[in-house]
Amino acid sequence: MEQITNNRQTKDNNEQTPTLFQVYKKLGERNRAAKKVVERLASTGTVVAISTVYNVIYGRSSRADITEQFLNVATEMLAHTKDLQARTAALASAE
């Protein structure tokens, strides 16, 4: 499993390791991912502020539960976007 960290370089190969912020940027502007993370954690009984979620995304803080939920939300959002793009392409090509 790849380690997700801040923008630190690995000592072995001088390549940057992936960050949560890179994933966040890939979701696009106004993606509401942080709000969804807060909602999901609240449904399991964990109360966090949205600023706490952003602190984890930006690498200022580290919490495994927030990281896990963010990656789950991001995976679902990226899959949904990919599905929408495929459906749009199929409809656009249909005559």
N, C-alpha and C positions, 0 to 999 in steps of 0.2 A: 504494500500500500504506500502510495506516495505521501510524503509529509507536506502539509500545507502550512506555510509560514509567512512572515513578512517578506519584504523584498530583499532578503539576504541571499547571498550567493553560496552555493554549496562548495565545500573545499575540494571535492573530488574533481569536478569537471567544469567549474566556473560558470555553470548555467544557473539561471534563476529558477527557483522552485515556484510552482504555481501558488497564487495567493487567492484568498477569498474575494479580495477587491477585484481581481481580474475576472472572476466568475460574475461578480456583481455588475461590472461594466458590460459584460457580454449579454446580460439580460436586457439592456437598453434603458433609456431614460424613463423615469416615473414608473418603475416596475412593481412597486408595492411589495417587494419580497420581504423587507424588514417587517412590515405590518403583518404579513402572513405568518412569519416566524413567531411574532408576539402572540398572535391568535392561537397558533398551534401549541405553543408552550402553555398558554393559559388554559387550554382545554385539558392539559395533563396536570394542571395544578401548580405550574411554575409561573410566577408573575415576574416579568422583566419589563423594563422601559424600552421604548424603541431606540433611545440613545445608546443603551447597552448593546443592542444588536448591531448598531452602526459602529460602535467601538470595536466589536469583534471583527466585523467585515473589514474595517480599515486597519486592523492589526494592532490597535492600541490596547486590546484586552484579549484574554483567552478564556473561553468557556466551552467545554466540550458539548454540552447540551445545546447551546445556541449554534455552534458550528455544525453539528449533526442536523439540526432542523433546517438551517439555512441551505445546506447541501441538498437535502430532500426537496425543499421548495424550489431551488434553482433547477434541479433535475427535471421536476415536473413542468416548470415554466418553459424550459428549453425544449422539452419534448412536445409541449403544446404548441409552441411557436413553429417548430419544424412540421408538425401535423397541419397547422393552418397554411403554411407555405405550400405544402404538397397539395392540399385541397384547392388552394387558390390557383396553382399552376394547372391542375387537372380541369378545373372549371374554365379557365382562360383558354385552354387548348381545345375544349369541346366546342363543336359547332352545331 
